[in-house]
Amino acid sequence: MGHRFDPSSKKKLVDEERQRVQPAEEIVQRANPSKDEICADVGCGIGYVAIPLSRVVRQVIAIDSQKEMLSTLISRANDDERGRISPVLSELPLLPMGSKVLDRVVIVNVLHEVEEKETLVSEVLRVLRPGGRLTVIDFQKVPTSFGPPVEERIERTEVPALFKGLSIVCSWSYPEFYQFELEAG
């Protein structure tokens, strides 16, 4: 893993600026998951998206490489949300689960951090069921109000080419970030 989010800055993951620029509930709403989905939030951090996602799906496997992030996620979730969130400590790009077991993989503001992108892509393709979805959100490759240095970001147009084994269902582009919904064949 290259650049990694510093857990001492975890309050920034849920601060007012992020909630204004990149509202988690709207990310989940655009993804439009069904109530029966089993999802993985890859690089979930303190649960900015995992928690609202858990309210509308059957299960969220919350994967992060930092135990402190997972502990904070669980402490932020209410009892019902905790019942639907399974925290998993694991390093990317490998996904610690069987093949064809997920209805959705969610990668929010993490893709730019993964050095071995081809391995992550292979892992996403491996774990998704046929017809499964990938939700990718990351920063525009321009200066924004928060996020990593511009040179570490991935150009929006590169995402579909990176995930060439998946087809685009829809995409959105905002001043500070983009969102893709991609589907496994």
MARTORGU-486772 format. One line per 3 residues: number of its first residue (from 0); their letters; for each residue x, y, z negated of N, C-alpha, C, O, CB. Coordinates in pm, 1 decimal. Each point is the difference from the previous one (the first is absolute). Glycine has a CB too. Example, Ala and Ser with C-alpha at 12.3 -4.5 7.8 and 13.67 -1.06 7.14 Angstrom:
REM residues 2
0> AS> 1319.0/-569.0/-780.0/-89.0/119.0/0.0/90.0/120.0/0.0/103.6/-1.9/-66.5/-292.8/-115.4/-58.1  154.2/222.3/196.6/82.0/119.0/-6.0/-77.0/109.0/-73.0/50.9/110.8/-16.9/67.5/-173.6/231.4
REM end
This chain:
REM residues 185
0> MGH> 85.3/-116.7/0.0/-85.3/116.7/0.0/90.0/123.1/0.0/96.4/6.7/-76.2/-283.5/-130.1/-46.2  156.3/219.1/206.3/76.5/123.6/4.8/-48.0/93.8/-108.0/11.3/-31.0/-118.5/25.7/3.4/364.0  -90.3/141.7/-206.7/-56.6/97.3/-93.2/-111.5/-68.6/-78.1/-84.2/-68.5/57.9/142.2/264.2/95.3
3> RFD> -57.9/-177.1/-283.0/-104.4/-58.3/-83.3/-54.2/109.1/-90.1/75.3/83.3/-50.5/32.5/-313.1/57.1  -237.7/229.0/-26.3/-62.3/101.6/-84.3/49.4/-16.0/-143.3/4.5/-111.0/-53.0/-208.6/117.0/202.4  240.5/103.9/-210.5/50.9/1.2/-136.0/-117.6/-3.9/-97.9/-82.6/91.3/0.3/288.9/37.6/72.9
6> PSS> -215.6/-233.9/-157.6/-114.3/-9.9/-90.9/-9.7/115.1/-99.5/-107.2/23.9/-55.5/123.9/-268.0/80.0  92.9/315.7/-48.2/-8.3/114.5/-91.9/-84.3/112.4/59.9/-40.6/91.8/-71.2/265.9/-151.8/-22.6  -251.9/53.2/224.4/-83.8/99.9/67.9/-140.8/-52.1/27.0/-71.4/56.4/83.0/277.1/38.1/21.4
9> KKK> -246.7/-200.8/-172.7/-127.0/-66.5/32.3/-123.2/89.7/-13.7/-102.1/-26.2/63.6/208.2/-183.0/-138.3  -98.2/314.2/-7.0/-115.0/90.5/-12.2/-31.5/67.8/132.8/-114.9/36.4/25.2/173.1/1.7/-265.6  43.4/-20.9/325.8/-22.0/60.5/131.6/-90.6/-86.7/87.7/-63.6/49.8/92.9/288.1/59.8/-110.2
12> LVD> -229.9/-240.2/-13.2/-80.2/-91.5/80.6/-149.2/23.2/-14.7/-78.6/-45.2/83.3/259.8/-119.5/-105.4  -220.7/235.0/-83.2/-142.5/26.8/-22.4/-27.4/147.1/-29.4/-107.1/34.1/-50.3/82.9/-266.5/-35.0  119.1/319.2/115.7/-19.4/141.0/-34.3/-104.1/66.1/90.9/-44.1/-57.9/99.3/281.2/67.2/-180.7
15> EER> -274.6/112.4/44.9/-105.6/72.3/73.1/34.4/21.3/146.4/-87.5/-8.7/86.2/27.2/121.8/-297.8  187.7/-85.2/240.7/40.6/23.0/139.1/-24.4/-123.7/85.0/-54.2/10.4/110.0/226.6/153.5/-187.9  -133.4/-280.5/28.5/-23.1/-122.0/77.3/-148.9/-27.0/14.3/-46.1/-38.7/107.5/264.4/-54.2/-188.0
18> QRV> -293.3/112.8/-25.8/-144.2/-23.4/6.9/-66.3/94.2/100.2/-99.6/-35.8/62.8/102.5/-41.1/-301.3  52.2/196.4/253.2/-54.3/95.3/96.9/37.6/-38.5/142.8/-84.3/2.5/89.6/96.5/177.3/-263.2  114.5/-215.3/194.3/52.0/-25.4/134.2/-33.9/-140.2/49.9/-29.0/-18.7/118.2/212.9/178.5/-166.3
21> QPA> -180.1/-258.3/-41.7/-13.2/-140.2/39.5/-94.2/-72.1/-98.3/44.5/-86.0/-75.9/190.0/88.3/178.2  -362.9/32.1/-101.0/-93.1/-57.7/-97.6/-14.0/-152.8/17.0/-32.8/-48.8/108.2/-91.1/268.5/-111.6  149.1/-292.2/-103.9/-2.7/-146.7/5.1/-137.1/-54.1/39.5/-9.1/-94.9/77.9/186.7/91.6/-252.4
24> EEI> -282.6/62.1/122.2/-134.9/-49.3/31.2/-29.6/12.1/149.3/-67.3/-85.7/57.3/-8.7/151.0/-287.6  126.0/41.0/293.1/-20.8/16.9/144.2/82.0/-100.9/79.8/-45.5/-48.2/103.7/-0.1/291.8/-140.6  165.4/-276.0/-10.0/80.3/-104.3/65.3/-77.5/-130.7/-0.7/-10.7/-67.1/102.6/225.9/180.0/-172.7
27> VQR> -269.3/-149.1/-45.7/-76.6/-124.5/-14.1/-125.6/5.8/86.9/-34.2/-97.9/66.4/121.6/67.2/-302.0  -155.1/143.7/235.2/-122.4/14.8/79.5/28.5/-18.1/148.9/-75.4/-68.5/69.1/-16.9/224.1/-243.0  201.3/-94.4/224.9/35.2/-16.2/141.6/35.4/-145.2/32.1/-32.1/-49.6/108.0/114.3/286.7/-103.4
30> ANP> -16.0/-305.0/-98.5/35.9/-140.4/21.3/-124.6/-87.7/10.2/0.4/-101.7/69.4/214.5/139.4/-193.3  -320.2/2.0/55.2/-129.9/-66.6/6.0/8.0/-149.9/-32.3/-45.0/-82.7/79.4/-23.2/251.7/90.4  125.2/-204.2/-285.7/9.0/-142.0/-35.1/-134.9/-56.7/-40.4/-89.1/73.4/-42.8/323.9/-37.1/-29.3
33> SKD> -249.1/-168.3/86.0/-123.0/-66.2/-44.3/17.8/-47.3/-143.7/112.5/-13.6/-48.0/-166.6/-58.7/285.2  -56.0/47.5/-304.9/4.1/-36.3/-141.9/62.1/-136.2/-26.1/37.7/-29.1/-113.5/-238.2/167.7/82.9  212.0/-223.0/132.7/55.9/-133.8/-18.4/149.3/-8.7/29.6/58.7/-107.8/-9.7/-280.9/19.6/67.3
36> EIC> 284.2/200.4/-21.7/140.4/-4.4/41.1/96.9/-27.8/-115.1/-18.9/44.5/-113.2/-41.0/113.3/293.5  163.9/-233.0/-146.1/117.0/-17.6/-85.2/110.4/80.1/67.3/37.8/-27.1/114.0/-108.6/-207.1/-200.1  121.8/333.3/13.7/94.6/96.4/57.2/130.9/-0.7/-77.2/4.5/-38.8/-116.7/-195.7/180.9/194.3
39> ADV> 296.8/-99.1/-11.8/127.3/25.9/-66.9/35.4/145.0/22.8/-1.5/48.2/113.2/79.3/-287.6/-84.0  -46.1/308.9/-136.6/51.9/136.5/7.8/150.2/-12.4/-19.8/47.9/-22.9/-111.0/-264.9/132.4/22.6  290.4/-94.0/197.9/144.3/-22.8/2.9/72.3/128.5/-40.1/-13.8/103.2/65.6/-12.5/-279.0/115.5
42> GCG> 103.4/168.2/-289.6/63.0/120.4/-53.2/-104.6/85.8/-68.0/-6.3/120.9/22.3/182.0/-127.3/157.0  -256.9/-55.5/-261.5/-119.2/64.1/-57.4/29.7/113.9/-96.7/-87.2/82.7/-26.8/-24.3/-299.0/53.0  233.2/221.4/-78.7/30.6/105.3/-95.9/-90.8/-8.2/-120.6/-20.8/-108.4/-54.5/99.6/253.1/240.0
45> IGY> -133.2/-32.2/-227.9/-85.3/3.1/-119.8/-148.3/-15.7/34.3/-86.9/31.0/-81.6/256.5/115.6/-28.6  -197.6/-194.6/230.7/-136.7/-35.6/35.6/-83.2/109.8/60.8/-122.8/-5.2/-7.0/138.0/-152.9/-171.2  47.7/257.5/237.7/-73.8/111.9/58.5/-108.6/-48.6/96.4/-111.6/51.9/-0.9/316.5/91.2/-22.7
48> VAI> -172.3/-242.5/106.4/-98.8/-56.9/92.8/-54.3/-133.1/-52.6/-116.9/-31.5/22.3/233.9/144.5/169.9  -34.6/-190.9/-261.3/-44.0/-131.3/-50.0/-122.0/10.9/-90.2/-91.0/-82.5/8.6/326.2/3.7/5.8  -238.0/180.8/-101.6/-112.8/13.2/-93.2/-130.6/32.1/73.8/-98.2/-71.5/-20.1/258.5/149.1/-157.5
51> PLS> -166.2/26.5/262.1/-126.6/22.2/71.0/-34.8/-114.6/95.9/-117.9/-28.0/21.9/159.3/273.5/-40.3  58.6/-311.1/75.1/-25.4/-115.1/87.6/-63.7/-113.9/-78.9/-88.3/-69.0/50.9/283.1/135.0/94.5  -150.3/-86.1/-270.2/-53.4/-109.4/-82.8/-149.3/16.5/-29.3/-68.6/-97.2/-31.8/294.9/72.7/-70.4
54> RVV> -275.3/145.7/113.0/-142.4/25.6/-27.6/-90.8/-49.9/112.0/-120.5/-15.4/-19.8/188.2/214.2/-113.5  -9.8/-224.1/251.6/-84.2/-35.2/115.7/35.9/-133.7/64.1/-63.8/-39.3/97.6/37.6/280.9/-57.6  126.9/-313.1/-92.0/37.6/-130.5/55.3/-1.5/-105.1/-110.7/-15.8/32.3/-117.7/157.5/79.1/295.5
57> RQV> -125.1/-236.4/-138.6/0.2/-108.6/-98.8/127.2/-1.2/-84.1/-6.2/-14.4/-122.1/-137.2/-118.6/276.0  261.3/148.3/-87.3/126.4/-7.0/-72.8/105.8/85.4/69.0/5.3/6.9/122.8/-63.1/-238.1/-203.1  142.5/296.5/-0.5/116.1/72.6/49.9/123.8/-61.5/-64.9/13.6/0.3/-122.3/-147.9/215.6/156.8
60> IAI> 223.3/-267.9/47.8/129.5/-45.9/-47.3/91.1/121.1/9.8/35.4/43.2/109.7/-71.4/-288.3/-35.8  73.8/299.7/-188.7/77.5/124.4/-7.3/147.8/-36.5/-11.6/45.3/-46.4/-104.7/-238.9/172.2/-5.2  268.4/-104.5/218.3/140.3/-40.6/7.0/90.1/122.3/-12.7/-15.3/98.0/72.9/-45.9/-295.5/72.0
63> DSQ> 155.8/189.9/-239.2/99.9/105.1/-12.2/128.7/-61.1/-53.5/-2.1/-103.0/-67.5/-176.6/278.8/28.5  290.0/-111.6/69.7/130.9/-49.7/-42.6/41.7/54.9/-136.0/106.1/-35.3/-51.5/-43.1/15.8/290.7  -145.8/105.5/-297.1/35.3/63.3/-126.6/-106.0/-30.6/-105.7/-115.9/39.4/12.1/237.8/143.6/111.5
66> KEM> -78.4/-254.4/-227.3/-91.3/-41.7/-106.8/-70.2/118.7/-64.6/-117.7/-9.4/-34.9/263.6/-187.8/-6.4  -75.2/308.6/24.9/-58.5/119.8/-61.9/-120.5/50.4/80.0/-99.4/44.2/-57.6/325.7/16.8/-33.9  -216.5/-68.0/223.6/-111.8/44.0/84.6/-121.8/-90.3/-22.3/-112.0/48.9/-14.6/274.8/40.6/186.9
69> LST> -140.5/-220.3/-174.7/-111.2/-93.6/-19.4/-62.3/16.4/-138.9/-122.1/-7.0/-14.1/232.5/-154.5/172.5  -28.5/183.2/-259.7/-52.4/21.5/-135.9/-86.3/125.1/-4.5/-106.2/0.2/-62.2/307.9/-113.8/-35.5  -157.0/218.9/162.7/-77.4/124.4/3.5/-130.9/-20.6/76.3/-104.4/50.1/-41.6/317.8/84.0/30.2
72> LIS> -208.3/-207.0/121.9/-122.1/-30.1/76.7/-103.0/-66.5/-90.9/-115.2/43.2/-5.6/250.3/-68.7/218.5  -94.4/-78.1/-283.3/-93.4/-73.9/-85.7/-54.3/89.7/-111.4/-117.7/-10.2/-34.7/241.2/-203.5/85.5  -41.0/300.4/-106.6/-48.0/88.6/-106.4/-95.9/106.8/53.2/-84.3/49.6/-74.8/298.5/-89.5/-47.9
75> RAN> -202.5/75.7/250.3/-88.1/100.9/60.3/-135.8/-58.5/38.7/-98.6/73.3/8.5/301.1/46.3/76.1  -208.8/-250.5/-61.2/-122.7/-64.3/48.5/-95.5/-28.0/-116.1/43.1/-27.1/-112.1/85.7/-76.3/302.8  -258.5/110.3/-162.3/-98.3/-37.6/-101.9/-16.4/-153.2/0.8/61.6/-68.2/81.8/-183.3/293.0/-56.8
78> DDE> 40.2/-277.8/-114.4/-14.2/-145.5/-13.1/-46.0/-66.5/129.3/54.3/-103.3/39.3/-106.2/137.4/-279.5  -47.7/24.3/306.4/-50.8/-57.8/124.7/108.2/0.6/108.2/18.2/-98.7/71.2/-250.6/175.6/-130.9  303.3/34.4/71.2/107.0/10.6/100.2/112.0/-99.2/-30.6/50.1/-66.6/90.5/-105.8/309.9/-55.2
81> RGR> 95.5/-253.5/-163.3/105.2/-95.4/-39.5/-39.7/-143.2/34.0/84.9/-82.0/34.7/-15.7/236.7/-219.4  -197.4/-184.0/174.7/-48.8/-134.5/32.7/14.7/-34.9/147.2/-2.7/-117.3/37.0/-156.3/139.4/-223.9  174.2/78.4/269.8/13.3/-22.5/145.0/141.0/25.6/52.1/26.6/-18.9/118.7/-264.7/81.7/-96.1
84> ISP> 328.2/-20.1/-110.3/137.4/30.8/41.3/94.9/-103.7/-59.3/0.7/-23.8/-120.8/-54.5/271.5/135.5  133.7/-308.9/72.7/102.2/-95.8/-43.6/136.8/61.9/26.2/43.3/6.0/115.1/-194.9/-206.2/-67.0  221.2/246.8/-153.5/130.7/61.0/21.2/105.9/-106.6/30.4/3.6/-105.1/-64.0/-68.5/293.9/-89.5
87> VLS> 150.9/-160.5/251.6/105.7/-92.6/39.2/130.1/78.2/14.8/7.0/95.6/77.2/-173.2/-248.2/40.6  268.0/112.1/-191.3/131.8/60.7/7.5/77.4/-69.8/111.4/26.4/-119.9/-8.7/-28.5/179.7/-239.5  38.6/14.3/352.6/69.8/-60.7/113.8/69.5/107.5/82.0/-46.6/113.6/9.1/-121.2/-300.9/-2.6
90> ELP> 279.5/149.4/52.6/75.8/88.6/88.3/-49.9/-14.6/143.2/-27.7/-110.8/46.0/229.1/94.8/-197.2  -212.5/127.4/220.7/-30.3/-3.0/143.2/129.7/-26.2/74.8/106.8/33.5/-51.2/-303.3/126.5/24.2  191.5/-217.5/144.3/-115.6/-11.1/87.9/-78.2/-131.2/-12.4/-101.4/-16.6/67.9/224.1/164.0/84.4
93> LLP> -78.4/-240.6/-236.9/-70.4/-128.0/-10.6/-127.7/15.8/-81.1/-2.8/71.2/-100.4/220.9/-193.6/117.7  -323.6/55.2/27.4/-128.8/3.8/-68.7/-20.8/-135.5/-67.1/-4.2/-102.4/68.1/-92.8/271.3/98.3  84.0/-170.6/-300.0/-0.3/-124.4/-77.3/-135.5/-70.6/-2.5/-65.0/-9.5/-104.1/243.6/108.6/-34.1
96> MGS> -219.8/-148.4/255.7/-128.3/-71.2/6.6/2.1/-92.8/121.0/89.1/7.6/84.6/-211.9/185.5/-196.9  24.8/-279.0/118.5/-9.9/-94.4/110.4/-37.7/67.9/130.6/-24.7/120.5/5.2/-38.5/-295.5/-168.4  59.6/95.0/267.3/-35.3/49.7/133.2/-151.4/4.5/18.4/-73.4/-83.5/-52.7/288.3/-9.0/142.9
99> KVL> -259.6/192.3/-13.9/-141.0/16.0/38.3/-94.9/2.9/-120.3/-105.7/-63.1/2.1/160.0/-52.4/211.6  -15.3/189.9/-319.3/-80.0/3.4/-122.7/-65.4/135.4/-27.4/-84.3/10.6/-89.1/235.9/-183.3/-0.1  -113.5/277.2/165.0/-49.9/134.3/-29.5/-93.0/52.0/108.0/18.6/-26.0/118.9/189.8/69.6/-244.5
102> DRV> -308.8/30.5/81.3/-89.3/69.3/92.7/55.0/135.9/38.1/-33.8/53.7/105.5/-159.6/-174.3/-204.6  279.7/177.7/12.1/53.8/133.1/26.1/132.2/18.0/-74.0/17.2/-45.6/-113.1/-250.5/136.8/145.1  325.6/-23.5/35.3/123.4/47.2/-61.6/-3.6/152.2/9.1/-30.2/55.6/105.5/163.0/-268.4/-43.9
105> VIV> -102.1/279.4/-171.5/1.2/145.3/-6.3/143.6/44.3/-30.2/61.5/-46.8/-95.8/-305.9/56.0/17.5  296.5/81.1/161.0/134.9/52.9/-19.9/-9.8/152.1/3.0/-12.5/60.3/106.6/122.7/-265.9/0.0  -104.2/266.9/-224.8/-19.3/144.2/-12.8/130.7/67.8/-41.5/52.6/-25.3/-108.4/-294.8/-11.7/47.7
108> NVL> 293.3/123.0/147.9/120.7/79.4/-26.5/119.7/-87.0/-39.9/82.8/41.0/-81.4/-230.5/147.6/11.3  155.9/-307.7/127.5/106.2/-94.4/-33.9/77.9/-45.2/123.8/117.9/-33.8/-11.0/-254.6/-42.1/-184.0  74.2/74.6/310.5/63.6/-52.4/120.6/135.3/66.0/25.1/95.4/-66.9/39.6/-321.7/21.2/55.9
111> HEV> 234.6/174.3/-117.8/126.7/72.0/23.3/110.6/-46.2/-95.0/118.0/18.8/29.7/-250.1/178.4/49.4  95.7/-257.4/-193.5/99.1/-44.8/-98.3/61.9/-135.5/34.5/108.6/-32.1/-48.2/-234.3/160.0/-122.7  58.5/-206.9/252.9/43.9/-137.0/27.5/107.5/-0.1/107.8/-22.5/45.4/112.2/-204.3/-133.4/-176.7
114> EEK> 344.1/36.2/28.9/109.5/-7.6/97.3/-24.8/-110.1/102.4/21.1/20.4/119.6/137.1/65.5/-293.4  -202.6/-202.1/127.7/-21.4/-115.5/88.3/-144.4/-0.2/50.9/-80.4/-85.2/-37.8/256.5/-48.0/-87.7  -207.0/229.4/211.1/-137.3/15.7/48.7/-48.1/-120.8/79.6/-116.1/-39.1/-11.4/153.8/284.3/17.5
117> ETL> 50.5/-305.0/74.5/-40.6/-116.3/80.6/-42.5/-115.4/-90.1/-95.1/-71.7/31.0/252.9/142.2/152.1  -87.3/-88.4/-294.8/-36.5/-106.1/-94.2/-134.9/31.1/-63.8/-83.1/-89.5/-15.3/326.7/41.6/-29.9  -266.2/173.3/8.0/-129.2/37.5/-57.2/-111.8/-25.9/100.9/-104.8/-53.4/-36.2/217.1/227.8/-107.7
120> VSE> -91.0/-137.6/268.0/-100.6/-24.0/104.3/-30.1/-149.6/10.0/-116.6/-39.1/4.3/195.2/243.6/123.0  24.6/-287.9/-123.5/-18.8/-145.8/6.4/-78.5/-50.7/-119.7/-86.4/-86.5/13.4/300.4/65.8/113.7  -183.5/74.9/-243.8/-70.0/-41.1/-121.6/-147.5/40.9/4.6/-87.3/-78.2/-37.6/302.7/98.3/-90.5
123> VLR> -243.0/101.4/173.7/-139.1/45.5/12.0/-75.4/-92.0/96.3/-111.4/-42.9/-29.9/180.5/283.3/-17.1  -9.4/-270.4/161.6/-64.2/-89.3/97.1/-21.5/-139.6/-58.9/-100.3/-65.0/29.2/206.6/195.2/157.8  -13.4/-175.5/-268.7/-9.8/-133.3/-61.0/-114.2/-8.2/-101.1/-73.4/-98.8/-1.7/319.3/70.5/34.5
126> VLR> -262.0/131.0/-117.3/-96.9/-9.4/-110.2/-142.5/37.2/40.0/-94.8/-36.4/-69.7/281.1/87.9/-83.2  -203.0/20.6/264.4/-135.2/39.3/41.1/-74.7/-115.7/65.5/55.3/-74.8/80.6/25.7/309.1/-49.8  -207.6/-246.8/-67.5/-87.8/-95.3/67.5/-31.2/53.9/139.1/13.2/120.2/23.1/-113.5/-198.4/-243.9
129> PGG> 58.9/-8.4/314.9/-45.6/51.9/129.9/-114.3/99.3/-23.0/-93.8/-27.9/-74.7/161.8/-188.3/192.1  -59.0/330.4/-53.2/-99.4/105.2/-21.2/29.7/85.8/-121.3/-72.6/95.4/-27.7/-93.4/-241.8/134.7  272.9/113.3/-180.4/38.9/79.4/-116.3/50.3/136.6/42.4/39.8/19.8/114.8/16.9/-228.7/-238.5
132> RLT> -58.8/302.2/31.1/36.6/138.9/31.0/125.3/43.8/-74.5/31.2/-47.4/-109.3/-271.6/97.3/149.7  310.0/42.2/23.6/112.5/68.7/-61.6/-35.6/148.0/-3.8/-35.0/58.9/102.2/205.4/-232.7/-19.9  -161.3/233.0/-200.0/-18.2/143.8/-17.4/137.6/59.1/-27.5/63.9/-34.0/-99.6/-303.3/7.8/10.6
135> VID> 284.8/114.5/177.2/130.6/64.5/-16.6/-20.6/150.2/-10.3/-60.5/62.7/86.9/177.2/-247.7/41.7  -64.7/240.9/-236.9/-1.0/144.6/-20.0/144.2/40.7/-27.0/68.9/-62.5/-80.6/-309.7/65.1/-11.0  285.6/101.5/158.7/133.4/52.1/-30.6/4.8/146.7/39.6/-93.3/54.3/59.3/199.8/-282.3/-25.2
138> FQK> 5.4/290.0/-68.8/16.4/143.4/20.2/29.6/33.0/146.1/72.0/-73.0/68.2/10.1/93.2/-303.4  -138.6/90.5/281.9/36.6/51.6/131.3/149.3/31.9/-1.4/56.4/32.2/-104.5/-290.5/62.6/143.1  296.8/-104.1/77.2/143.9/27.2/8.4/23.0/149.8/20.5/63.5/42.7/96.4/-21.3/-274.1/-1.3
141> VPT> -95.3/308.4/-187.6/15.4/145.9/-5.7/6.0/38.2/-147.7/-40.7/-79.2/-85.0/-84.2/116.3/307.6  174.5/81.3/-254.9/-1.4/41.7/-141.0/-143.8/6.7/-53.6/-89.3/53.7/65.5/302.5/77.3/-28.2  -233.6/-186.1/-156.6/-131.6/-2.1/-63.7/13.4/42.8/-145.6/111.1/20.4/-48.8/-188.8/-204.2/204.2
144> SFG> -34.1/197.4/-224.5/1.1/49.4/-137.7/63.5/-98.1/-98.5/43.5/41.0/-107.6/-247.8/87.9/162.1  210.5/-256.3/-20.1/68.5/-100.2/-81.0/43.9/-112.6/92.0/-37.6/-4.3/117.1/-98.1/63.4/-324.1  215.4/-149.7/153.2/46.2/-113.5/79.6/150.5/-2.4/15.7/70.3/88.3/-49.1/-285.1/-83.4/169.1
147> PPV> 264.1/-107.4/-50.8/144.1/-18.3/16.4/57.2/100.0/99.8/-74.6/70.5/68.0/48.1/-313.4/-122.4  160.5/248.8/62.9/60.8/85.1/102.8/-53.0/-37.3/139.2/-23.8/-117.4/28.4/231.3/142.2/-171.4  -225.5/74.8/228.5/-58.3/-20.4/133.4/75.6/-107.7/77.8/-61.5/-80.7/69.7/-13.7/320.3/-68.1
150> EER> 209.0/-241.3/-13.2/78.6/-95.8/78.8/-25.0/-145.5/-40.4/35.7/-90.4/75.6/136.7/267.1/-49.1  -232.6/-202.1/-143.3/-31.5/-136.5/-42.6/-137.4/-45.9/48.4/-33.0/-118.1/-10.6/176.8/154.3/-189.1  -222.3/54.1/251.7/-137.8/-31.6/38.1/-8.8/-69.1/135.7/93.0/5.0/80.5/-167.5/190.6/-214.1
153> IER> -38.8/-259.6/156.5/-25.2/-71.5/125.4/-98.5/80.7/82.7/-107.1/37.4/-47.7/151.2/-262.1/-61.4  -7.5/250.4/231.1/-88.0/72.4/91.3/-129.8/-78.7/17.5/2.1/-121.9/17.2/197.2/224.1/102.8  -309.6/-33.1/-124.4/-132.5/-61.3/13.8/-9.2/-90.5/122.0/-58.6/-108.0/-7.4/-38.9/306.2/-106.2
156> TEV> 154.4/-155.8/225.2/-10.1/-77.3/124.5/79.3/-130.5/-5.2/-20.3/-87.5/84.3/-10.5/301.9/38.0  120.9/-229.0/-220.2/80.6/-122.1/-12.0/-72.9/-112.8/-73.1/39.1/-116.1/11.7/163.1/260.0/-10.8  -305.8/-111.9/-74.9/-67.1/-100.7/-82.7/-65.4/-110.8/82.6/21.8/-117.2/-30.5/-61.0/294.5/-138.8
159> PAL> -40.1/-146.1/272.6/-58.4/-110.2/78.1/105.4/-89.0/66.2/-19.0/-121.2/10.2/-178.5/266.3/30.1  306.9/-86.6/4.0/106.8/-78.9/62.1/67.2/-89.9/-103.7/37.9/-112.9/31.0/-0.5/295.6/139.0  -22.9/-134.1/-290.8/60.4/-78.6/-106.6/-86.8/-122.2/-32.1/51.7/-110.1/-19.1/55.0/318.8/-74.7
162> FKG> -236.3/-188.8/88.0/-94.6/-108.6/-29.8/-63.2/-53.5/128.2/-122.2/-11.2/9.9/75.5/113.7/-234.8  130.1/-135.2/322.2/-48.9/-40.0/132.4/-84.4/-127.4/-1.0/-70.3/-26.8/97.5/271.2/135.0/-4.1  -196.2/-187.4/-200.5/-84.2/-118.5/-8.8/-142.0/30.7/-42.8/-82.2/-90.9/-10.9/284.4/-37.5/-41.2
165> LSI> -232.3/254.5/27.7/-132.6/42.0/-45.2/-58.0/101.2/98.0/74.0/71.4/67.7/-9.4/-112.5/-308.4  -196.1/47.0/247.9/-63.0/97.8/89.4/-57.5/115.6/-81.9/-45.9/-18.3/-112.8/-8.3/-164.5/280.0  57.7/301.3/-108.2/-51.8/119.0/-68.0/-152.6/-4.0/0.4/-62.7/-14.9/104.9/267.1/149.2/-37.2
168> VCS> -262.6/-120.9/-185.9/-144.7/11.2/-13.5/-36.3/147.9/3.9/-91.3/40.5/71.9/76.9/-255.9/-207.9  86.9/295.9/57.7/-16.7/144.8/1.5/118.1/63.5/-72.9/74.9/-66.4/-71.7/-328.4/44.8/79.0  267.3/151.4/13.4/107.1/73.2/-67.8/-44.3/143.2/-22.6/-87.6/52.2/68.9/263.5/-199.7/35.7
171> WSY> -112.7/209.4/-203.3/-27.3/138.2/-35.5/133.2/71.2/-16.4/98.6/-59.4/-43.5/-317.8/-1.9/-69.8  220.8/187.2/147.9/121.2/79.4/-16.7/-37.5/129.1/-71.8/-87.7/74.3/44.0/193.7/-173.7/165.6  -37.8/124.5/-320.9/-21.6/118.3/-80.2/130.8/78.5/-4.9/104.9/-53.2/36.2/-285.4/-62.3/-174.3
174> PEF> 176.0/240.9/94.0/123.8/79.0/-1.2/115.8/-65.8/-76.9/115.7/13.9/39.7/-259.6/187.1/-22.7  114.0/-272.2/-126.0/107.6/-53.5/-82.3/19.2/-151.4/10.8/106.8/-50.2/-35.3/-151.1/237.1/-117.0  -55.5/-260.5/199.7/13.4/-145.5/8.3/-87.5/-53.6/113.0/-82.4/71.2/57.4/131.6/-84.4/-305.1
177> YQF> -27.9/-115.3/277.3/-83.6/-69.0/97.5/-49.5/-129.7/-62.0/56.1/-49.5/-97.8/71.3/151.8/291.9  -233.9/-156.3/-135.2/-55.2/-127.5/-44.5/-34.3/-82.8/121.5/-62.5/48.7/94.3/-27.7/54.4/-305.6  131.5/-229.0/208.7/-33.7/-96.7/104.6/-77.8/-115.0/-60.4/28.7/-44.7/-111.1/176.2/107.7/242.4
180> ELE> -303.8/-110.6/-57.0/-66.6/-124.7/-29.2/32.4/-93.1/115.7/-38.5/25.9/114.0/-149.2/85.9/-249.2  258.2/-219.5/105.9/43.6/-95.8/100.9/-58.6/-135.9/-33.5/-26.1/-29.6/-116.6/239.7/158.7/158.3  -234.6/-212.6/60.3/-65.8/-128.8/-21.4/81.8/-114.9/57.8/57.8/10.7/108.2/-278.9/105.1/-103.9
183> AG> 224.6/-225.9/-79.3/66.8/-122.4/45.5/-91.3/-73.8/96.5/-121.7/-3.3/-18.2/251.2/-14.3/-198.4  -69.9/-41.3/318.8/-78.7/-74.2/100.5/-47.3/-133.5/-49.0/-66.9/-72.6/73.6/194.3/185.9/99.6
REM end
